[in-house]
């Protein structure tokens, strides 16, 4: 079971661009940018973080950690 995605605070103007580009996760255009200035919808980024956390927890539980 996946825990709820963390809520990212993207109120800063640094997360906005006037130029729409494809989201790095879903491919649909967005004016939003992540902390590295890559195009990403806030919800897509939150889902990706939640999935990464779930994958890491599963790897830890099963002992399949990789470097």
MOPAC internal coordinates of N, CA, C and O (Angstrom, degrees):
PM7 1SCF
backbone

  N    0.0000 0     0.00 0     0.00 0    0    0    0
  C    1.4493 1     0.00 0     0.00 0    1    0    0
  C    1.5307 1   108.73 1     0.00 0    2    1    0
  O    1.2310 1   120.58 1   -46.82 1    3    2    1
  N    1.3125 1   116.50 1   133.18 1    3    2    1
  C    1.4524 1   122.12 1  -178.71 1    5    3    2
  C    1.5226 1   110.04 1   -91.07 1    6    5    3
  O    1.2310 1   120.81 1   -45.13 1    7    6    5
  N    1.3387 1   116.06 1   134.87 1    7    6    5
  C    1.4577 1   119.52 1   177.06 1    9    7    6
  C    1.5221 1   109.24 1   -76.62 1   10    9    7
  O    1.2310 1   120.24 1   -18.79 1   11   10    9
  N    1.3368 1   117.14 1   161.21 1   11   10    9
  C    1.4594 1   119.77 1  -179.12 1   13   11   10
  C    1.5291 1   110.85 1   -59.34 1   14   13   11
  O    1.2310 1   121.21 1   -34.00 1   15   14   13
  N    1.3155 1   115.29 1   146.00 1   15   14   13
  C    1.4633 1   120.52 1   179.66 1   17   15   14
  C    1.5227 1   110.24 1   -67.42 1   18   17   15
  O    1.2310 1   120.30 1   -37.32 1   19   18   17
  N    1.3217 1   117.03 1   142.68 1   19   18   17
  C    1.4559 1   119.20 1   175.94 1   21   19   18
  C    1.5249 1   109.85 1   -67.68 1   22   21   19
  O    1.2310 1   120.70 1   -29.41 1   23   22   21
  N    1.3026 1   116.26 1   150.59 1   23   22   21
  C    1.4512 1   120.27 1   178.92 1   25   23   22
  C    1.5190 1   108.93 1   -93.58 1   26   25   23
  O    1.2310 1   120.80 1   -58.45 1   27   26   25
  N    1.3119 1   116.08 1   121.55 1   27   26   25
  C    1.4507 1   121.46 1   178.49 1   29   27   26
  C    1.5261 1   109.94 1   -87.75 1   30   29   27
  O    1.2310 1   120.47 1   -35.88 1   31   30   29
  N    1.3086 1   116.70 1   144.12 1   31   30   29
  C    1.4607 1   122.03 1   178.58 1   33   31   30
  C    1.5207 1   108.43 1   -97.50 1   34   33   31
  O    1.2310 1   120.71 1   -77.06 1   35   34   33
  N    1.3083 1   116.25 1   102.94 1   35   34   33
  C    1.4548 1   121.83 1  -178.51 1   37   35   34
  C    1.5201 1   111.27 1  -112.72 1   38   37   35
  O    1.2310 1   120.11 1  -146.04 1   39   38   37
  N    1.3313 1   117.39 1    33.96 1   39   38   37
  C    1.4644 1   120.40 1  -179.81 1   41   39   38
  C    1.5218 1   112.49 1   -75.15 1   42   41   39
  O    1.2310 1   120.13 1   160.45 1   43   42   41
  N    1.3141 1   117.35 1   -19.55 1   43   42   41
  C    1.4631 1   121.41 1  -179.65 1   45   43   42
  C    1.5280 1   110.29 1   -63.67 1   46   45   43
  O    1.2310 1   120.24 1   -37.90 1   47   46   45
  N    1.3288 1   117.14 1   142.10 1   47   46   45
  C    1.4645 1   119.26 1   176.71 1   49   47   46
  C    1.5322 1   112.75 1   -64.83 1   50   49   47
  O    1.2310 1   119.96 1   166.56 1   51   50   49
  N    1.3231 1   117.69 1   -13.44 1   51   50   49
  C    1.4618 1   120.83 1   177.10 1   53   51   50
  C    1.5297 1   112.44 1   -65.46 1   54   53   51
  O    1.2310 1   120.63 1   163.53 1   55   54   53
  N    1.3181 1   116.39 1   -16.47 1   55   54   53
  C    1.4679 1   120.58 1  -179.44 1   57   55   54
  C    1.5329 1   112.07 1   -92.76 1   58   57   55
  O    1.2310 1   119.99 1  -169.67 1   59   58   57
  N    1.3190 1   117.63 1    10.33 1   59   58   57
  C    1.4646 1   121.39 1  -177.23 1   61   59   58
  C    1.5202 1   110.45 1  -121.10 1   62   61   59
  O    1.2310 1   120.85 1   -37.17 1   63   62   61
  N    1.3049 1   115.98 1   142.83 1   63   62   61
  C    1.4574 1   122.64 1   172.97 1   65   63   62
  C    1.5244 1   107.80 1  -136.35 1   66   65   63
  O    1.2310 1   120.45 1   -36.61 1   67   66   65
  N    1.3018 1   116.74 1   143.39 1   67   66   65
  C    1.4625 1   120.28 1   177.39 1   69   67   66
  C    1.5287 1   111.44 1   -75.73 1   70   69   67
  O    1.2310 1   120.39 1   168.05 1   71   70   69
  N    1.3120 1   116.85 1   -11.95 1   71   70   69
  C    1.4628 1   121.26 1  -178.26 1   73   71   70
  C    1.5241 1   110.43 1  -103.18 1   74   73   71
  O    1.2310 1   119.85 1   -68.93 1   75   74   73
  N    1.3360 1   117.89 1   111.07 1   75   74   73
  C    1.4618 1   119.35 1   177.09 1   77   75   74
  C    1.5347 1   110.65 1   -69.09 1   78   77   75
  O    1.2310 1   121.39 1   -40.96 1   79   78   77
  N    1.3142 1   114.95 1   139.04 1   79   78   77
  C    1.4644 1   122.35 1   175.98 1   81   79   78
  C    1.5210 1   108.57 1  -138.94 1   82   81   79
  O    1.2310 1   119.73 1   -18.89 1   83   82   81
  N    1.3394 1   118.11 1   161.11 1   83   82   81
  C    1.4671 1   120.59 1  -179.39 1   85   83   82
  C    1.5327 1   111.60 1   -64.97 1   86   85   83
  O    1.2310 1   120.91 1   -46.13 1   87   86   85
  N    1.3143 1   115.86 1   133.87 1   87   86   85
  C    1.4642 1   122.47 1   175.73 1   89   87   86
  C    1.5280 1   109.00 1   -60.70 1   90   89   87
  O    1.2310 1   120.52 1   -43.42 1   91   90   89
  N    1.3142 1   116.62 1   136.58 1   91   90   89
  C    1.4698 1   121.10 1  -178.47 1   93   91   90
  C    1.5277 1   112.18 1   -66.73 1   94   93   91
  O    1.2310 1   120.02 1   165.18 1   95   94   93
  N    1.3213 1   117.57 1   -14.82 1   95   94   93
  C    1.4677 1   120.84 1  -178.53 1   97   95   94
  C    1.5295 1   113.04 1  -103.08 1   98   97   95
  O    1.2310 1   120.30 1   132.40 1   99   98   97
  N    1.3356 1   117.04 1   -47.60 1   99   98   97
  C    1.4725 1   118.58 1  -174.51 1  101   99   98
  C    1.5230 1   114.18 1  -108.22 1  102  101   99
  O    1.2310 1   120.06 1   164.38 1  103  102  101
  N    1.3313 1   117.49 1   -15.62 1  103  102  101
  C    1.4486 1   120.61 1   178.27 1  105  103  102
  C    1.5166 1   116.38 1    86.83 1  106  105  103
  O    1.2310 1   119.84 1   171.57 1  107  106  105
  N    1.3315 1   117.92 1    -8.43 1  107  106  105
  C    1.4649 1   120.74 1   177.90 1  109  107  106
  C    1.5271 1   109.06 1   -82.12 1  110  109  107
  O    1.2310 1   120.79 1   -33.60 1  111  110  109
  N    1.3254 1   116.10 1   146.40 1  111  110  109
  C    1.4602 1   120.25 1  -177.75 1  113  111  110
  C    1.5306 1   112.29 1   -60.99 1  114  113  111
  O    1.2310 1   121.58 1   -36.75 1  115  114  113
  N    1.3369 1   114.58 1   143.25 1  115  114  113
  C    1.4578 1   121.81 1   177.18 1  117  115  114
  C    1.5207 1   109.45 1  -149.06 1  118  117  115
  O    1.2310 1   121.23 1   -31.25 1  119  118  117
  N    1.3171 1   115.26 1   148.75 1  119  118  117
  C    1.4613 1   121.29 1   173.32 1  121  119  118
  C    1.5233 1   110.81 1   -92.46 1  122  121  119
  O    1.2310 1   120.25 1   173.31 1  123  122  121
  N    1.3192 1   117.12 1    -6.69 1  123  122  121
  C    1.4583 1   121.09 1  -178.01 1  125  123  122
  C    1.5210 1   111.11 1   -81.86 1  126  125  123
  O    1.2310 1   121.16 1   -29.29 1  127  126  125
  N    1.3328 1   115.39 1   150.71 1  127  126  125
  C    1.4579 1   122.54 1   177.84 1  129  127  126
  C    1.5206 1   109.27 1  -131.27 1  130  129  127
  O    1.2310 1   120.59 1   -37.32 1  131  130  129
  N    1.3292 1   116.48 1   142.68 1  131  130  129
  C    1.4581 1   119.96 1   178.23 1  133  131  130
  C    1.5327 1   109.92 1   -79.47 1  134  133  131
  O    1.2310 1   120.19 1     7.68 1  135  134  133
  N    1.3098 1   117.23 1  -172.32 1  135  134  133
  C    1.4691 1   120.85 1  -176.20 1  137  135  134
  C    1.5216 1   113.04 1   -65.79 1  138  137  135
  O    1.2310 1   120.38 1   163.28 1  139  138  137
  N    1.3321 1   116.87 1   -16.72 1  139  138  137
  C    1.4754 1   121.25 1   176.91 1  141  139  138
  C    1.5286 1   111.40 1  -102.59 1  142  141  139
  O    1.2310 1   121.18 1  -166.19 1  143  142  141
  N    1.3414 1   115.34 1    13.81 1  143  142  141
  C    1.4654 1   123.08 1   178.82 1  145  143  142
  C    1.5237 1   113.27 1    65.93 1  146  145  143
  O    1.2310 1   120.37 1  -156.37 1  147  146  145
  N    1.3347 1   116.90 1    23.63 1  147  146  145
  C    1.4683 1   121.10 1   175.53 1  149  147  146
  C    1.5284 1   107.48 1   -91.99 1  150  149  147
  O    1.2310 1   119.83 1   -39.57 1  151  150  149
  N    1.3400 1   117.93 1   140.43 1  151  150  149
  C    1.4616 1   120.59 1  -179.96 1  153  151  150
  C    1.5310 1   111.22 1   -60.97 1  154  153  151
  O    1.2310 1   120.89 1   -52.19 1  155  154  153
  N    1.3184 1   115.90 1   127.81 1  155  154  153
  C    1.4704 1   120.67 1   179.29 1  157  155  154
  C    1.5200 1   109.83 1  -163.34 1  158  157  155
  O    1.2310 1   120.96 1   -44.83 1  159  158  157
  N    1.3295 1   115.77 1   135.17 1  159  158  157
  C    1.4577 1   119.57 1   170.17 1  161  159  158
  C    1.5258 1   108.20 1   -71.53 1  162  161  159
  O    1.2310 1   120.16 1   -34.41 1  163  162  161
  N    1.3053 1   117.31 1   145.59 1  163  162  161
  C    1.4639 1   121.50 1   179.35 1  165  163  162
  C    1.5243 1   110.28 1   -59.32 1  166  165  163
  O    1.2310 1   120.03 1   135.46 1  167  166  165
  N    1.3128 1   117.56 1   -44.54 1  167  166  165
  C    1.4695 1   120.37 1  -179.07 1  169  167  166
  C    1.5212 1   111.78 1   -66.44 1  170  169  167
  O    1.2310 1   120.19 1   142.79 1  171  170  169
  N    1.3248 1   117.23 1   -37.21 1  171  170  169
  C    1.4706 1   120.27 1   177.42 1  173  171  170
  C    1.5254 1   110.11 1   -63.86 1  174  173  171
  O    1.2310 1   120.45 1   136.28 1  175  174  173
  N    1.3397 1   116.75 1   -43.72 1  175  174  173
  C    1.4649 1   120.67 1   179.53 1  177  175  174
  C    1.5239 1   110.82 1   -64.09 1  178  177  175
  O    1.2310 1   120.05 1   139.25 1  179  178  177
  N    1.3206 1   117.51 1   -40.75 1  179  178  177
  C    1.4684 1   120.50 1   178.68 1  181  179  178
  C    1.5233 1   111.27 1   -64.61 1  182  181  179
  O    1.2310 1   120.18 1   140.24 1  183  182  181
  N    1.3268 1   117.27 1   -39.76 1  183  182  181
  C    1.4639 1   120.39 1   177.62 1  185  183  182
  C    1.5210 1   110.68 1   -65.46 1  186  185  183
  O    1.2310 1   120.01 1   140.79 1  187  186  185
  N    1.3173 1   117.58 1   -39.21 1  187  186  185
  C    1.4679 1   121.33 1   179.10 1  189  187  186
  C    1.5255 1   110.72 1   -64.87 1  190  189  187
  O    1.2310 1   120.20 1   138.49 1  191  190  189
  N    1.3330 1   117.23 1   -41.51 1  191  190  189
  C    1.4709 1   121.16 1   177.95 1  193  191  190
  C    1.5264 1   110.26 1   -62.98 1  194  193  191
  O    1.2310 1   120.65 1   135.79 1  195  194  193
  N    1.3268 1   116.37 1   -44.21 1  195  194  193
  C    1.4647 1   120.33 1   179.67 1  197  195  194
  C    1.5268 1   110.68 1   -62.50 1  198  197  195
  O    1.2310 1   120.08 1   139.70 1  199  198  197
  N    1.3365 1   117.46 1   -40.30 1  199  198  197
  C    1.4632 1   120.94 1   179.65 1  201  199  198
  C    1.5300 1   110.98 1   -67.02 1  202  201  199
  O    1.2310 1   120.44 1   138.71 1  203  202  201
  N    1.3260 1   116.77 1   -41.29 1  203  202  201
  C    1.4692 1   120.36 1   178.10 1  205  203  202
  C    1.5243 1   110.80 1   -62.40 1  206  205  203
  O    1.2310 1   120.44 1   138.79 1  207  206  205
  N    1.3297 1   116.76 1   -41.21 1  207  206  205
  C    1.4608 1   120.56 1   178.77 1  209  207  206
  C    1.5245 1   110.60 1   -65.18 1  210  209  207
  O    1.2310 1   120.35 1   138.05 1  211  210  209
  N    1.3319 1   116.93 1   -41.95 1  211  210  209
  C    1.4620 1   120.90 1   178.96 1  213  211  210
  C    1.5274 1   110.86 1   -65.00 1  214  213  211
  O    1.2310 1   120.31 1   138.45 1  215  214  213
  N    1.3250 1   117.02 1   -41.55 1  215  214  213
  C    1.4638 1   120.76 1   178.53 1  217  215  214
  C    1.5239 1   111.29 1   -63.85 1  218  217  215
  O    1.2310 1   120.50 1   138.38 1  219  218  217
  N    1.3315 1   116.66 1   -41.62 1  219  218  217
  C    1.4697 1   120.80 1   179.05 1  221  219  218
  C    1.5272 1   110.49 1   -65.67 1  222  221  219
  O    1.2310 1   120.05 1   137.97 1  223  222  221
  N    1.3218 1   117.50 1   -42.03 1  223  222  221
  C    1.4639 1   120.98 1   178.93 1  225  223  222
  C    1.5253 1   110.39 1   -64.11 1  226  225  223
  O    1.2310 1   120.58 1   138.73 1  227  226  225
  N    1.3277 1   116.51 1   -41.27 1  227  226  225
  C    1.4666 1   120.14 1   178.27 1  229  227  226
  C    1.5232 1   111.03 1   -64.06 1  230  229  227
  O    1.2310 1   120.41 1   136.43 1  231  230  229
  N    1.3275 1   116.82 1   -43.57 1  231  230  229
  C    1.4750 1   120.57 1   179.24 1  233  231  230
  C    1.5237 1   109.92 1   -63.17 1  234  233  231
  O    1.2310 1   120.24 1   141.32 1  235  234  233
  N    1.3139 1   117.15 1   -38.68 1  235  234  233
  C    1.4629 1   120.77 1   179.63 1  237  235  234
  C    1.5304 1   109.55 1   -66.38 1  238  237  235
  O    1.2310 1   120.33 1   135.85 1  239  238  237
  N    1.3192 1   116.97 1   -44.15 1  239  238  237
  C    1.4663 1   122.08 1  -178.61 1  241  239  238
  C    1.5383 1   111.73 1   -64.19 1  242  241  239
  O    1.2310 1   120.80 1   140.56 1  243  242  241
  N    1.3184 1   116.07 1   -39.44 1  243  242  241
  C    1.4674 1   119.82 1  -176.77 1  245  243  242
  C    1.5203 1   112.97 1   -90.38 1  246  245  243
  O    1.2310 1   120.42 1   172.43 1  247  246  245
  N    1.3347 1   116.80 1    -7.57 1  247  246  245
  C    1.4483 1   120.29 1   179.66 1  249  247  246
  C    1.5073 1   114.05 1    76.64 1  250  249  247
  O    1.2310 1   120.46 1  -158.20 1  251  250  249
  N    1.3172 1   116.72 1    21.80 1  251  250  249
  C    1.4635 1   120.96 1  -179.41 1  253  251  250
  C    1.5219 1   111.31 1  -105.61 1  254  253  251
  O    1.2310 1   120.29 1  -132.14 1  255  254  253
  N    1.3145 1   117.05 1    47.86 1  255  254  253
  C    1.4477 1   120.81 1   177.50 1  257  255  254
  C    1.5125 1   109.21 1   -74.48 1  258  257  255
  O    1.2310 1   120.88 1   -41.86 1  259  258  257
  N    1.3343 1   115.92 1   138.14 1  259  258  257
  C    1.4602 1   120.75 1   177.75 1  261  259  258
  C    1.5161 1   109.08 1  -124.22 1  262  261  259
  O    1.2310 1   121.29 1   -28.15 1  263  262  261
  N    1.2914 1   115.14 1   151.85 1  263  262  261
  C    1.4667 1   120.02 1   179.82 1  265  263  262
  C    1.4925 1   110.80 1   -89.56 1  266  265  263
  O    1.2310 1   120.10 1   180.00 1  267  266  265

